[in-house]
Amino acid sequence: MDINGIEIIQKYLPLLIPIALLEFGLLIAALVDVIRREKTKGPKWVWIIVVVVFNLFGPIVYFIFGRDE
């Protein structure tokens, strides 16, 4: 990696850390909710795959469409 690449990383790292923490928090919250919830709209294993594979959007989709309340 050259000097310009390191400078770019240093410039944008403070912006990427909160996004990464948000993504990780949503992932953990969605996985805990899927596992603890008795009923979901569809099989639980499908929702777990959606949450894990589609990192940022998977948990959001689960919280909007997957919870059976």
VOLUM-671889 format. One record per residue: x, y, z of N, C-alpha, C in turn; residue in one letter. Coordinates in nm, 2 decimals. Example, Ala and Ser with C-alpha at 12.3 -4.5 7.8 and 13.67 -1.06 7.14 Angstrom:
2
+--------+---------+--------+---------+----------+--------+--------+---------+--------+---+
! n.east ! n.north !   n.up ! ca.east ! ca.north !  ca.up ! c.east ! c.north !   c.up ! r !
+--------+---------+--------+---------+----------+--------+--------+---------+--------+---+
!   1.32 !   -0.57 !   0.78 !    1.23 !    -0.45 !   0.78 !   1.32 !   -0.33 !   0.78 ! A !
!   1.28 !   -0.22 !   0.71 !    1.37 !    -0.11 !   0.71 !   1.29 !    0.00 !   0.79 ! S !
+--------+---------+--------+---------+----------+--------+--------+---------+--------+---+
END
This chain:
69
+--------+---------+--------+---------+----------+--------+--------+---------+--------+---+
! n.east ! n.north !   n.up ! ca.east ! ca.north !  ca.up ! c.east ! c.north !   c.up ! r !
+--------+---------+--------+---------+----------+--------+--------+---------+--------+---+
!   0.09 !   -0.12 !   0.00 !    0.00 !     0.00 !   0.00 !   0.09 !    0.12 !   0.00 ! M !
!   0.06 !    0.22 !  -0.08 !    0.14 !     0.34 !  -0.09 !   0.09 !    0.44 !   0.01 ! D !
!   0.16 !    0.55 !   0.01 !    0.13 !     0.66 !   0.11 !  -0.01 !    0.71 !   0.09 ! I !
!  -0.06 !    0.73 !  -0.03 !   -0.19 !     0.78 !  -0.06 !  -0.30 !    0.69 !   0.00 ! N !
!  -0.28 !    0.56 !  -0.01 !   -0.37 !     0.47 !   0.04 !  -0.38 !    0.48 !   0.20 ! G !
!  -0.27 !    0.49 !   0.26 !   -0.27 !     0.50 !   0.41 !  -0.34 !    0.63 !   0.45 ! I !
!  -0.31 !    0.74 !   0.38 !   -0.37 !     0.87 !   0.41 !  -0.52 !    0.86 !   0.39 ! E !
!  -0.57 !    0.79 !   0.29 !   -0.72 !     0.78 !   0.27 !  -0.78 !    0.70 !   0.38 ! I !
!  -0.71 !    0.59 !   0.43 !   -0.76 !     0.51 !   0.54 !  -0.77 !    0.59 !   0.66 ! I !
!  -0.66 !    0.67 !   0.69 !   -0.66 !     0.75 !   0.81 !  -0.77 !    0.86 !   0.81 ! Q !
!  -0.80 !    0.91 !   0.69 !   -0.90 !     1.01 !   0.67 !  -1.04 !    0.96 !   0.70 ! K !
!  -1.07 !    0.84 !   0.65 !   -1.21 !     0.79 !   0.66 !  -1.23 !    0.69 !   0.77 ! Y !
!  -1.13 !    0.65 !   0.84 !   -1.15 !     0.55 !   0.95 !  -1.24 !    0.60 !   1.06 ! L !
!  -1.23 !    0.73 !   1.10 !   -1.33 !     0.78 !   1.20 !  -1.47 !    0.77 !   1.15 ! P !
!  -1.50 !    0.77 !   1.02 !   -1.63 !     0.76 !   0.97 !  -1.68 !    0.61 !   0.96 ! L !
!  -1.58 !    0.52 !   0.94 !   -1.61 !     0.38 !   0.92 !  -1.63 !    0.31 !   1.05 ! L !
!  -1.57 !    0.35 !   1.16 !   -1.58 !     0.28 !   1.29 !  -1.73 !    0.28 !   1.34 ! I !
!  -1.80 !    0.40 !   1.34 !   -1.93 !     0.40 !   1.39 !  -2.03 !    0.31 !   1.30 ! P !
!  -2.00 !    0.31 !   1.17 !   -2.08 !     0.23 !   1.08 !  -2.06 !    0.08 !   1.11 ! I !
!  -1.94 !    0.04 !   1.13 !   -1.91 !    -0.10 !   1.16 !  -1.97 !   -0.14 !   1.29 ! A !
!  -1.96 !   -0.05 !   1.39 !   -2.02 !    -0.08 !   1.52 !  -2.17 !   -0.09 !   1.51 ! L !
!  -2.24 !   -0.01 !   1.43 !   -2.38 !    -0.01 !   1.41 !  -2.42 !   -0.15 !   1.34 ! L !
!  -2.34 !   -0.18 !   1.24 !   -2.36 !    -0.31 !   1.17 !  -2.35 !   -0.43 !   1.26 ! E !
!  -2.25 !   -0.43 !   1.34 !   -2.22 !    -0.54 !   1.44 !  -2.33 !   -0.54 !   1.54 ! F !
!  -2.37 !   -0.43 !   1.59 !   -2.48 !    -0.43 !   1.69 !  -2.61 !   -0.48 !   1.64 ! G !
!  -2.65 !   -0.43 !   1.51 !   -2.77 !    -0.48 !   1.45 !  -2.76 !   -0.63 !   1.43 ! L !
!  -2.65 !   -0.68 !   1.39 !   -2.63 !    -0.83 !   1.36 !  -2.65 !   -0.91 !   1.49 ! L !
!  -2.59 !   -0.87 !   1.60 !   -2.61 !    -0.94 !   1.73 !  -2.75 !   -0.93 !   1.78 ! I !
!  -2.81 !   -0.81 !   1.77 !   -2.95 !    -0.79 !   1.82 !  -3.05 !   -0.88 !   1.74 ! A !
!  -3.03 !   -0.88 !   1.61 !   -3.12 !    -0.96 !   1.52 !  -3.10 !   -1.11 !   1.55 ! A !
!  -2.98 !   -1.16 !   1.56 !   -2.95 !    -1.30 !   1.59 !  -3.01 !   -1.34 !   1.72 ! L !
!  -2.99 !   -1.26 !   1.83 !   -3.05 !    -1.29 !   1.96 !  -3.20 !   -1.29 !   1.95 ! V !
!  -3.26 !   -1.20 !   1.88 !   -3.40 !    -1.20 !   1.87 !  -3.46 !   -1.32 !   1.79 ! D !
!  -3.39 !   -1.36 !   1.68 !   -3.43 !    -1.48 !   1.61 !  -3.43 !   -1.60 !   1.69 ! V !
!  -3.32 !   -1.61 !   1.77 !   -3.30 !    -1.73 !   1.85 !  -3.40 !   -1.74 !   1.96 ! I !
!  -3.43 !   -1.63 !   2.03 !   -3.52 !    -1.63 !   2.15 !  -3.67 !   -1.63 !   2.11 ! R !
!  -3.70 !   -1.58 !   1.99 !   -3.84 !    -1.57 !   1.95 !  -3.90 !   -1.70 !   1.92 ! R !
!  -4.02 !   -1.73 !   1.97 !   -4.08 !    -1.86 !   1.95 !  -4.13 !   -1.87 !   1.80 ! E !
!  -4.19 !   -1.77 !   1.75 !   -4.24 !    -1.77 !   1.61 !  -4.19 !   -1.66 !   1.53 ! K !
!  -4.15 !   -1.69 !   1.41 !   -4.11 !    -1.59 !   1.31 !  -4.19 !   -1.61 !   1.18 ! T !
!  -4.19 !   -1.51 !   1.10 !   -4.26 !    -1.53 !   0.97 !  -4.16 !   -1.60 !   0.88 ! K !
!  -4.18 !   -1.73 !   0.87 !   -4.09 !    -1.82 !   0.79 !  -3.99 !   -1.89 !   0.89 ! G !
!  -3.92 !   -1.99 !   0.83 !   -3.83 !    -2.07 !   0.92 !  -3.72 !   -1.98 !   0.98 ! P !
!  -3.68 !   -2.02 !   1.10 !   -3.58 !    -1.94 !   1.17 !  -3.44 !   -1.95 !   1.10 ! K !
!  -3.41 !   -2.07 !   1.05 !   -3.28 !    -2.09 !   0.98 !  -3.27 !   -2.00 !   0.86 ! W !
!  -3.38 !   -1.97 !   0.79 !   -3.37 !    -1.88 !   0.68 !  -3.34 !   -1.74 !   0.73 ! V !
!  -3.40 !   -1.69 !   0.83 !   -3.38 !    -1.56 !   0.89 !  -3.24 !   -1.55 !   0.94 ! W !
!  -3.18 !   -1.65 !   1.00 !   -3.04 !    -1.65 !   1.04 !  -2.95 !   -1.63 !   0.92 ! I !
!  -2.97 !   -1.70 !   0.82 !   -2.89 !    -1.68 !   0.70 !  -2.90 !   -1.54 !   0.64 ! I !
!  -3.03 !   -1.49 !   0.63 !   -3.05 !    -1.35 !   0.58 !  -2.97 !   -1.25 !   0.67 ! V !
!  -2.98 !   -1.26 !   0.80 !   -2.92 !    -1.17 !   0.89 !  -2.77 !   -1.17 !   0.87 ! V !
!  -2.71 !   -1.29 !   0.86 !   -2.57 !    -1.31 !   0.86 !  -2.51 !   -1.27 !   0.72 ! V !
!  -2.57 !   -1.31 !   0.61 !   -2.52 !    -1.29 !   0.48 !  -2.54 !   -1.15 !   0.43 ! V !
!  -2.65 !   -1.09 !   0.45 !   -2.68 !    -0.95 !   0.41 !  -2.66 !   -0.86 !   0.53 ! F !
!  -2.53 !   -0.84 !   0.56 !   -2.49 !    -0.77 !   0.69 !  -2.57 !   -0.66 !   0.74 ! N !
!  -2.57 !   -0.55 !   0.67 !   -2.64 !    -0.43 !   0.72 !  -2.79 !   -0.44 !   0.69 ! L !
!  -2.83 !   -0.49 !   0.57 !   -2.97 !    -0.49 !   0.53 !  -3.05 !   -0.61 !   0.59 ! F !
!  -2.98 !   -0.72 !   0.61 !   -3.04 !    -0.84 !   0.66 !  -3.11 !   -0.82 !   0.80 ! G !
!  -3.04 !   -0.76 !   0.90 !   -3.11 !    -0.74 !   1.02 !  -3.23 !   -0.64 !   1.01 ! P !
!  -3.21 !   -0.54 !   0.93 !   -3.32 !    -0.44 !   0.91 !  -3.44 !   -0.51 !   0.85 ! I !
!  -3.42 !   -0.59 !   0.75 !   -3.53 !    -0.66 !   0.68 !  -3.59 !   -0.76 !   0.78 ! V !
!  -3.51 !   -0.82 !   0.87 !   -3.57 !    -0.91 !   0.97 !  -3.66 !   -0.84 !   1.06 ! Y !
!  -3.61 !   -0.72 !   1.12 !   -3.69 !    -0.65 !   1.21 !  -3.82 !   -0.59 !   1.15 ! F !
!  -3.82 !   -0.56 !   1.03 !   -3.94 !    -0.51 !   0.96 !  -4.04 !   -0.62 !   0.92 ! I !
!  -3.98 !   -0.73 !   0.86 !   -4.07 !    -0.83 !   0.80 !  -4.07 !   -0.96 !   0.87 ! F !
!  -3.97 !   -0.99 !   0.95 !   -3.96 !    -1.13 !   1.00 !  -4.02 !   -1.16 !   1.13 ! G !
!  -4.04 !   -1.06 !   1.21 !   -4.09 !    -1.08 !   1.35 !  -4.24 !   -1.11 !   1.34 ! R !
!  -4.28 !   -1.21 !   1.41 !   -4.43 !    -1.25 !   1.41 !  -4.48 !   -1.21 !   1.55 ! D !
!  -4.54 !   -1.10 !   1.56 !   -4.59 !    -1.05 !   1.69 !  -4.74 !   -1.07 !   1.71 ! E !
+--------+---------+--------+---------+----------+--------+--------+---------+--------+---+
END
